[in-house]
Every structure is written in C-alpha cells, then in structure tokens.
Amino acid sequence: MRKDILLKLNEFGELNQSQLMSYCGLNNVTHKPIIDDLVEKGLIIRFEEPWGKQNRIIKYKVSQKGKEIAKAIFEPYELLFPRRAEKN
C-alpha cells in the first residue's frame, strides 16, 4: 500500500485525499493512518488549499525524500517485476 501511494503521487504530482484513496483502492477510514504515517516520516507532504469561501481541500504530494526512495527502491523493482494487466 505504501508503495502504491508513493508511486501514484509520483505519477500524478499531487492528488486530493479522495483521488488518492480512489486511485490506490483504499478506504479512507481504514487506511488514513497509513497516509498519516507517511506524512510523519516525511515521505509525503500534506497541505490544504482553499475551496470556495470557507472550505479547504486536503492534498498530498511526494516529498523529495519520498521521490528518492521511490526512485532508488520501487522503480527498479517495478522494472524487474512489472504488474500484470488485469484480464476482464
């Protein structure tokens, strides 16, 4: 899950919380602690943007540390063992 989160954020640049959960196939209630852990460890950055007059939207992006880890560890792994396309 952590790998998917880092790779999706690296792929898209930044995502709001709903998009991130949806693209990674995660449940907000169940998996939010994983997101919070990645923020605490400095692998992703959480920030808020205004949305309308009084609301804010939560967004995430990969930190420099997260990009370095994704590049050093996950990208070579994905090259060696690419995911298979799901058959319908």
Secondary structure, DSSP 8 states (H G I E B T S, - for coil): -HHHHHHHHHHHSEEEHHHHHHHHT--HHHHHHHHHHHHHTTSEEEEEEEETTTEEEEEEEE-HHHHHHIIIIIHHHHHHS-------
